[in-house]
Amino acid sequence: MLNRIDWTGTQPPKATEKGIWGWMFFDWAAQPFFTVVTTFIFGPYFVSRLTDDSVSAQTTWSNMATISSVIIALLSPVLGSIADQSGARKPWIAFFAVIKIASLFGLWFAAPGSPVLYPVIFMILASISAEFSIVFNDSMMPRLVAKHEVGKLSNTAWGLGYLGGMIVLVAVVTLLAASPESGKTILGLDPLFGLDPRSGQDARITGPISAVWYLIFILPMFFFTPDVGRGLPFGTAIRAGLRELRNTLGELKERRGILKFLIARMIYQDGVNGLLILGGVFAAGMFGWATIEIGLYGIILNVVAIFGCLIAGRIDKGVGSKVTVVISLTMLLLATIGIISTGPGYTLFGLMALPTADSGGLFGTAAEKAYILYGLLIGLAFGPVQASSRSYLARSVSLEEAGRYFGIYALSGRATSFMATLLFSLTTYLSGSPRLGMATLILFLAGGLALLVRTPYPADRA
């Protein structure tokens, strides 16, 4: 696929094919953390098995995401601006990789009945390190290919990330995750390494596995992908970066298209983050899914997500990033409405009755099957909505300002993302209903979509 990239365009190529693959492998390396730890394995384990109070655990997990989001929102623009002044991105990625890897290894000690404080701290450190690394990696993208190719590059990298996440998830579900009752995996085998599912070892191992995977597969980026040359000394770069950030925030008043895009993305990304963080947790609470069911659900979504990104890459190149994001947000809205409208014996808020009988085995009720169908829409859309948002900005800024604008882009993705998880927590706590908590995500997805429709494309266009 990439060996056919047309390098003609408004800017000359700055990277070899090996360098481009090295950059894309960052997504491959990073995705298992989000797939098996945050969304499908460790997160649901934290909610359903680490403690006896699943509602309180859902609130704690949401609060963890809120704290992480606030830290990411405050520091990402600062780091992006400093990176523009200090030049090289790879040293920053290496620094945060050390923190992320060490924190993921710490999740192994989150045994049932142990204090929740420590895994919460490890998750916060791993989450902010992962997101800060993404800021620096994303800011390298505009220098790799011509502008008309960044949408295809971004979606291909995102799809590659889902493939990596799916491979790890499949390995966990088939070889490591076992039924607490039988002690056997879905293949009828004993778990590898003698893992004990009754003590949560099959879920806790996802932290160290994601750490090792990340360590191995970020190496091609370090070896082959070109970096910006060194700029100012570190101390000088900090002062210059803070000054440049202040100037950039001031100039956004004049660059109204970019400002409108960033605000729209800030709103709808809240909803996207909420779906990613809370979707698996919500299913675990509603249906009592264990690691195997959650893992299979995640595999289905990731398979669909790979094809979604490949299709979106072609749509993005053909009609642009904005249309791709609008289509994706519409699909996410429909999926969210479907999910919150489904319960035992019904879907679409009771307009469609479903059989309540359980056929036995995995996903045995009609409501569970309906949930999976809505999940397919999420799988198709949540990769492209993020990948094409990334290319939307890359097409709208110059190379010299990529670092600070991608820092602000990270801010727009996190500045109010605590609002989605916080609103979920408050609504769930006050009502006792996670379903009402999930319904609040519609406000963010619909509001961001409405503003994006009125945003120019590219965003720097008058």
VEXKOL-19077 format. One line per field, with one value per residue (C-alpha): x negated, y negated, z. Coordinates in Angstrom, 2 decimals, padded with zeros to 5 digits, always signed. Layout:
% VEXKOL-19077
east [X; ...] .
north [Y; ...] .
up [Z; ...] .
% end
This chain:
% VEXKOL-19077
east [+000.00; -002.59; -004.97; -002.48; -002.25; -002.37; -005.04; -004.05; -002.57; -003.22; -006.09; -008.97; -009.18; -011.28; -011.25; -012.05; -009.47; -011.29; -011.03; -007.29; -006.75; -008.77; -006.48; -003.34; -004.66; -004.35; -000.56; -001.08; -003.21; -000.94; +002.51; +002.46; +002.41; +005.68; +007.17; +006.38; +005.65; +007.94; +010.92; +011.45; +009.52; +007.99; +010.64; +013.59; +011.57; +011.04; +014.80; +016.19; +013.56; +011.09; +013.75; +017.24; +018.95; +019.17; +020.97; +018.33; +015.59; +017.08; +017.02; +013.40; +012.34; +014.09; +012.41; +009.04; +009.74; +010.82; +007.61; +005.52; +007.41; +006.90; +003.13; +002.90; +004.95; +002.80; -000.63; -000.25; -000.31; -003.29; -005.24; -004.30; -005.55; -008.76; -009.27; -009.06; -011.88; -014.05; -013.70; -014.01; -010.90; -012.44; -014.11; -010.71; -009.09; -011.88; -011.47; -007.74; -008.21; -010.21; -007.37; -004.69; -006.49; -007.26; -003.65; -002.21; -004.36; -002.91; +000.61; -000.40; -000.04; +003.66; +005.00; +008.65; +009.13; +005.93; +006.07; +007.39; +005.15; +002.05; +003.53; +005.26; +001.89; +000.24; +003.07; +002.80; -000.96; -000.61; +002.23; +000.51; -002.78; -000.97; +000.81; -002.27; -004.16; -001.34; -001.71; -005.34; -004.70; -001.79; -003.83; -006.31; -003.62; -003.42; -007.13; -006.85; -004.54; -002.90; +000.19; +002.64; +001.34; +001.57; +005.15; +004.23; +001.07; +002.95; +005.76; +003.33; +001.29; +004.43; +005.60; +002.17; +002.54; +005.87; +004.30; +001.59; +004.12; +006.27; +003.34; +002.56; +006.25; +006.68; +003.63; +005.00; +008.49; +007.42; +004.26; +004.37; +007.93; +009.73; +013.06; +012.79; +015.06; +013.32; +009.85; +009.74; +009.37; +011.93; +009.89; +010.17; +006.50; +004.78; +003.70; +000.10; -002.40; -000.09; +002.03; +004.81; +008.06; +009.55; +006.93; +007.27; +003.86; +005.28; +006.35; +003.42; +000.88; +002.13; +000.10; -003.32; -002.39; -001.50; -004.73; -006.94; -005.03; -005.48; -009.18; -009.85; -007.79; -008.67; -012.26; -011.68; -010.57; -013.75; -015.95; -014.44; -012.07; -013.77; -013.56; -013.91; -017.43; -018.28; -017.22; -017.63; -019.16; -016.61; -016.32; -016.12; -013.64; -011.31; -011.27; -010.91; -008.24; -006.11; -006.43; -005.52; -002.54; -001.24; -001.64; +000.06; +003.06; +003.28; +003.12; +005.98; +008.28; +007.29; +007.27; +010.95; +011.28; +008.62; +010.11; +013.56; +012.15; +010.31; +013.42; +015.56; +012.97; +012.76; +016.48; +016.88; +013.64; +015.09; +017.80; +015.34; +013.08; +016.10; +017.09; +013.55; +013.06; +016.52; +017.93; +016.39; +017.00; +020.66; +021.11; +019.43; +021.82; +024.95; +024.45; +021.97; +019.44; +016.18; +012.77; +013.59; +016.81; +015.26; +012.22; +014.26; +016.30; +013.07; +011.77; +014.93; +014.63; +010.96; +011.46; +014.14; +011.96; +009.13; +011.43; +013.01; +009.63; +008.67; +011.97; +011.71; +008.21; +009.64; +012.58; +010.24; +007.99; +010.98; +013.28; +011.26; +010.91; +014.00; +016.46; +014.78; +015.14; +018.78; +019.72; +017.88; +019.54; +022.98; +022.29; +021.06; +024.21; +026.44; +024.39; +024.55; +028.31; +028.59; +026.44; +028.26; +031.64; +030.88; +031.63; +032.89; +035.79; +035.78; +033.88; +034.61; +036.15; +038.66; +039.93; +038.47; +039.05; +036.35; +036.53; +035.28; +034.25; +030.56; +029.38; +026.30; +022.70; +021.20; +023.53; +026.50; +029.27; +030.79; +029.92; +026.24; +026.36; +028.03; +025.31; +022.68; +024.45; +024.35; +020.73; +019.95; +020.87; +018.47; +015.77; +016.21; +016.18; +013.98; +010.72; +011.51; +012.96; +009.61; +007.28; +009.01; +009.18; +005.40; +005.02; +007.56; +005.15; +002.04; +003.52; +004.27; +000.88; -002.68; -005.60; -007.21; -004.15; -003.18; -004.49; -002.63; +000.57; +000.58; +000.03; +003.12; +004.82; +004.10; +005.48; +008.65; +008.97; +008.52; +009.36; +012.93; +012.77; +013.03; +016.50; +017.68; +016.33; +017.25; +020.80; +020.99; +019.79; +022.18; +025.17; +024.44; +023.87; +026.99; +029.30; +027.69; +028.02; +024.92; +027.35; +028.23; +024.54; +023.76; +026.60; +024.70; +022.16; +024.76; +024.52; +020.83; +021.03; +024.00; +022.64; +019.25; +020.80; +023.07; +020.10; +017.83; +020.38; +019.92; +016.09; +014.02; +011.81; +008.85; +009.29; +006.90; +009.08; +010.97] .
north [+000.00; -002.54; -001.64; -003.27; -006.59; -009.45; -011.77; -014.64; -017.59; -021.00; -019.88; -017.47; -014.15; -014.27; -010.57; -007.28; -004.52; -002.87; -006.12; -006.35; -002.78; -003.54; -006.47; -004.39; -001.65; -004.11; -003.64; +000.13; -000.05; -002.38; -000.93; +002.21; -000.04; -001.64; +001.64; +004.24; +002.05; -000.99; +000.37; +004.12; +006.10; +004.25; +001.51; +003.93; +006.06; +002.95; +002.34; +005.84; +007.84; +005.62; +004.56; +005.72; +002.40; +002.08; -001.30; -002.84; -001.25; -002.75; -006.16; -005.68; -004.62; -007.64; -009.91; -008.44; -009.38; -012.86; -013.54; -012.28; -014.48; -017.62; -017.05; -016.29; -019.37; -021.70; -020.46; -019.30; -022.80; -023.74; -020.66; -021.12; -024.69; -023.73; -020.96; -023.50; -025.44; -022.52; -020.76; -016.99; -015.03; -011.62; -012.48; -013.53; -010.31; -008.28; -010.11; -009.46; -005.87; -005.11; -006.41; -004.61; -001.25; -001.35; -002.29; +000.53; +003.07; +001.73; +002.84; +006.45; +005.86; +004.84; +008.07; +008.38; +006.80; +004.75; +000.94; -000.75; -003.80; -002.25; -001.06; -004.43; -006.21; -003.86; -004.39; -008.17; -008.08; -005.67; -007.68; -011.07; -009.58; -007.92; -011.14; -013.34; -010.94; -011.16; -014.97; -014.67; -011.80; -013.61; -016.76; -014.74; -013.71; -016.84; -016.53; -012.97; -013.27; -015.82; -017.53; -015.72; -012.38; -013.06; -011.79; -008.46; -008.26; -009.11; -006.60; -003.86; -004.37; -004.33; -001.11; +000.41; -000.52; +001.28; +004.34; +004.35; +003.88; +006.69; +009.12; +008.54; +008.75; +012.05; +013.47; +012.44; +013.82; +017.14; +017.94; +016.04; +015.19; +018.09; +018.73; +018.39; +021.45; +023.87; +022.37; +022.92; +020.44; +020.14; +022.76; +025.16; +024.75; +023.95; +020.27; +019.64; +018.97; +020.69; +017.56; +017.82; +016.17; +016.24; +013.73; +011.63; +012.52; +012.92; +009.24; +007.87; +009.34; +006.93; +004.12; +005.81; +007.22; +003.74; +002.37; +004.93; +004.52; +000.75; +001.02; +003.31; +001.61; -002.04; -001.18; -001.44; -005.04; -005.83; -004.07; -005.11; -008.09; -011.46; -013.92; -017.69; -018.86; -020.18; -023.74; -025.90; -024.61; -023.12; -026.05; -028.58; -026.37; -026.36; -030.15; -030.55; -027.83; -029.46; -032.81; -031.20; -029.45; -032.77; -034.27; -031.28; -031.48; -035.17; -034.60; -032.09; -035.10; -035.96; -032.38; -031.84; -028.73; -026.86; -028.11; -026.88; -023.49; -023.13; -024.00; -021.58; -018.87; -019.65; -019.00; -015.88; -014.31; -014.41; -012.07; -009.86; -009.58; -008.74; -005.91; -004.51; -004.72; -003.73; -001.50; +001.76; +000.86; +000.14; +003.50; +005.33; +003.72; +004.26; +007.87; +009.12; +009.87; +011.39; +011.06; +013.51; +011.75; +008.29; +009.52; +011.02; +007.85; +005.91; +008.23; +007.71; +003.92; +003.92; +006.07; +003.67; +000.68; +001.81; +001.89; -001.38; -003.13; -001.67; -002.82; -006.20; -006.70; -006.54; -008.78; -011.29; -011.42; -011.69; -014.18; -015.45; -015.09; -017.11; -014.85; -011.81; -013.22; -014.24; -010.74; -009.15; -011.37; -010.60; -006.88; -007.31; -009.22; -006.47; -003.82; -005.64; -006.04; -002.35; -001.29; -003.32; -002.26; +001.44; +003.56; +007.03; +007.71; +004.52; +002.06; -001.39; -002.44; +000.39; -000.25; +003.12; +006.05; +008.70; +012.27; +012.55; +016.20; +016.96; +019.49; +020.18; +019.63; +016.31; +013.37; +015.65; +013.03; +010.99; +007.78; +008.71; +009.37; +006.00; +004.33; +005.90; +004.67; +001.11; +001.71; +002.41; -001.20; -002.35; -000.11; -001.56; -005.17; -005.78; -005.25; -007.51; -010.28; -010.57; -009.85; -012.31; -014.95; -014.61; -015.06; -017.95; -019.93; -018.78; -020.24; -023.51; -024.50; -024.99; -022.72; -025.30; -025.59; -021.90; -021.24; -023.97; -023.48; -019.76; -020.62; -022.81; -020.02; -017.69; -020.41; -020.53; -016.77; -016.87; -020.38; -019.45; -015.67; -015.48; -016.94; -013.79; -011.40; -013.77; -014.15; -010.37; -009.99; -012.59; -011.31; -007.70; -008.55; -010.70; -008.43; -005.07; -004.39; -003.99; -004.08; -007.71; -008.40; -007.04; -009.12; -012.32; -011.44; -012.33; -015.99; -016.08; -014.15; -016.16; -019.53; -019.00; -017.78; -020.82; -023.20; -021.25; -021.45; -025.24; -025.08; -025.80; -023.14; -023.35; -025.25; -028.06; -028.90; -032.19] .
up [+000.00; +001.06; -001.74; -004.09; -002.32; -004.80; -003.53; -005.81; -004.00; -002.57; -000.37; -001.07; +000.77; +003.93; +004.84; +003.16; +003.06; +005.97; +007.94; +007.24; +008.38; +011.50; +012.28; +011.70; +013.98; +016.86; +016.62; +016.41; +019.57; +021.52; +020.81; +023.03; +026.11; +025.03; +023.77; +026.43; +029.45; +029.27; +027.36; +027.15; +029.78; +032.73; +032.88; +033.12; +035.58; +037.73; +037.75; +038.15; +040.05; +041.88; +044.41; +045.40; +044.58; +040.78; +040.81; +043.08; +040.97; +037.78; +039.44; +040.56; +037.06; +035.61; +038.16; +037.18; +033.57; +034.68; +036.60; +033.69; +031.26; +033.33; +033.55; +029.82; +028.94; +031.04; +029.94; +026.31; +024.74; +026.88; +025.84; +022.17; +022.16; +023.94; +021.38; +018.53; +020.16; +021.33; +017.98; +018.39; +019.37; +020.02; +023.37; +024.72; +023.49; +025.12; +028.43; +028.63; +027.42; +030.58; +032.79; +030.81; +030.79; +034.53; +035.35; +033.24; +035.03; +038.29; +037.27; +037.89; +041.63; +041.41; +042.93; +044.03; +047.43; +047.24; +047.63; +044.48; +045.02; +043.51; +040.19; +039.90; +040.27; +037.79; +035.29; +035.61; +034.99; +032.07; +030.52; +030.63; +029.39; +026.48; +025.50; +025.80; +023.55; +021.00; +020.90; +019.83; +017.43; +015.74; +015.27; +013.17; +010.67; +008.46; +007.63; +006.34; +003.30; +001.05; +002.45; +000.21; +001.57; +005.31; +005.57; +004.03; +006.17; +009.37; +008.79; +007.71; +010.87; +012.99; +011.30; +011.89; +015.54; +015.78; +014.16; +016.81; +019.57; +018.17; +017.98; +021.65; +022.56; +020.68; +022.43; +025.83; +025.19; +023.67; +025.60; +028.91; +029.95; +031.57; +033.22; +037.01; +037.33; +034.95; +034.89; +031.11; +028.24; +025.46; +023.57; +026.49; +027.40; +030.64; +030.69; +029.69; +032.46; +034.96; +035.38; +037.96; +036.74; +040.24; +041.40; +038.26; +036.89; +033.38; +033.43; +035.44; +033.00; +030.31; +031.90; +031.56; +028.12; +026.83; +028.30; +026.55; +023.27; +023.42; +024.20; +021.24; +018.56; +019.14; +018.18; +014.37; +014.86; +016.78; +014.23; +010.90; +011.15; +010.63; +013.48; +013.59; +014.36; +017.77; +018.41; +021.47; +024.72; +027.08; +029.48; +026.66; +024.81; +027.82; +028.04; +024.27; +024.12; +026.80; +025.04; +021.69; +023.25; +024.54; +021.07; +019.44; +021.76; +020.93; +017.18; +017.33; +017.63; +014.06; +012.76; +013.43; +011.27; +013.23; +016.49; +015.48; +014.48; +017.79; +019.79; +017.76; +018.22; +021.93; +022.28; +020.15; +021.35; +024.85; +023.65; +021.76; +024.82; +026.95; +024.61; +024.55; +028.32; +029.49; +026.73; +027.91; +031.55; +030.79; +029.05; +031.93; +034.41; +032.30; +031.24; +033.81; +031.08; +032.28; +030.64; +027.83; +026.75; +026.97; +025.08; +022.24; +022.02; +021.73; +019.02; +016.97; +017.31; +016.39; +013.29; +012.13; +013.08; +010.82; +007.81; +008.92; +008.87; +005.48; +003.98; +005.69; +004.30; +000.78; +001.68; +003.32; +000.26; -002.09; -000.39; +002.56; +006.31; +007.20; +005.39; +006.93; +010.45; +009.90; +008.70; +011.62; +014.23; +012.81; +013.14; +016.73; +017.63; +016.26; +018.07; +021.40; +021.15; +020.34; +023.30; +025.94; +024.54; +024.97; +028.01; +028.91; +026.58; +024.55; +022.38; +020.92; +024.25; +024.18; +020.65; +019.67; +022.02; +022.28; +023.58; +027.14; +026.94; +027.30; +024.73; +026.80; +025.86; +024.92; +024.17; +024.78; +025.03; +022.23; +024.09; +024.08; +020.35; +019.78; +021.85; +019.62; +016.48; +017.80; +018.72; +015.06; +014.25; +016.96; +015.53; +012.06; +013.24; +016.27; +014.37; +011.41; +013.59; +015.36; +012.44; +010.10; +012.83; +013.05; +009.29; +009.33; +011.51; +009.63; +006.43; +008.22; +009.76; +008.56; +009.41; +011.68; +013.91; +013.95; +017.46; +019.26; +017.27; +017.90; +021.55; +021.43; +019.49; +022.41; +024.70; +022.61; +022.97; +026.72; +027.99; +028.78; +028.40; +032.16; +031.63; +029.86; +032.46; +035.31; +034.01; +033.69; +037.28; +038.70; +036.75; +037.64; +041.31; +041.68; +039.69; +040.39; +036.66; +034.43; +031.49; +032.22; +032.69; +029.21; +027.74; +028.59; +025.88; +023.24; +024.26; +023.38; +020.11; +018.79; +019.94; +018.34; +015.10; +014.87; +015.21; +012.85; +010.03; +010.05; +010.14; +006.98; +005.44; +005.59; +008.82; +007.83; +004.83; +005.13] .
% end
